[in-house]
Amino acid sequence: MIDVVMTSSPQGSNEFGPLLPLPAVPDDEMGHGYSALQVNRLAAWAARECNWVNGMAMEHRALTAWEAICEHLALAPTRPEETELIATGWKAMKSEHYQDLKSHGWGGQNKKLISRAFLRYWTDHSAPTRSPEDAVVDRIALAQIWAALRPRHRDVLTALAVHDDRRAAERSLGMDPVTFARALGRARRAFYALWHEHETPSKMWGYDRPGARHQNVMYLVRLRKRKAAQRRAESRPRGRIGRPPKDIGISARGLLERWESGESYSGLARAFGVSKEMIRDRILRAEAERAEVERAQTERVGVPA
């Protein structure tokens, strides 16, 4: 069993002090026999031993790990080990830390590039007072664009927003799938053209994935790359896999004829300077090919084999 540190220890006994308050009922079971006090201890231990989320407050680490461990205990079909619960807390802290970095504009592989999230976050927080300008501009722009759209475009976009399902939206408008898809595409292009007025409209790509089926942008990018690679692989001409057979100066059919005339595998191997196994394999392959040709000819003629 892992020797975890008590979360209720005095301030002087640990450099971070207590990370989580003591539960009201320490012996209250949280799932699979783990008590509330044990969950607190595991979350605190995970927070103190996690060294790859520097900059994340220790109390925030412990609370994040505690929430993840409680959720894991509620969903696990069998009793998890302590190490599994601690790893669950570490994973949650790492995800929370990266999400925090991303919201501050430090996500991505190239840390030298200033992302739009960085500008959006620090432009707002570095001002003397927080300004509602961006939110107001977006709302006003949406109202102006909505009024400028054609009624048909507004109907299609409204139906999709209300029902959150393409099939239901199609039925509400009395459209078949093809007609609805075309109308939705035209409505979106009209919206983008007005939203990016005097600029190049952004490209439309991806799929409608409402609710639990939603996938983020990078998932769609990777999915498209995989499908493109698969199409390229399928379009290539399929040839023989591996090295071509060694040329020994005679075909497999010629070897078969000489073998049927009475020559042995060993004699043919000495005659062509190769191994007896190679001679036997080529003769067997030639026999199989000849049998296949004869069977096909028999089937074409219609004579039972």
QUINORNOR-V534855 format. One line per field, one symbol per residue. ss: DSSP state (a for helix, b for strand, c for the rest). Layout:
# QUINORNOR-V534855
ss = ???
This chain:
# QUINORNOR-V534855
ss = ccccccccccaaacccccccccccccccbbbccbbaaaaaaaaaaaaaaccccccccaaaaaaaaaaaaaaaaaaccccccaaaaaaaaaaaaaaaaaaaaaaccccccccccccaaaaaaaaaacccccccaaaaaaaaaaaaaaaaccaaaaaaaaaaaaaccaaaaaaaacccaaaaaaaaaaaaaaaaaaacccccccccccccccaaacccaaaaaaaaaaaaaaaaaaaccccccccccccccccaaaaaaaaaccccaaaaaaaacccaaaaaaaaaaaaaaaaaaaaaaaaaacccc
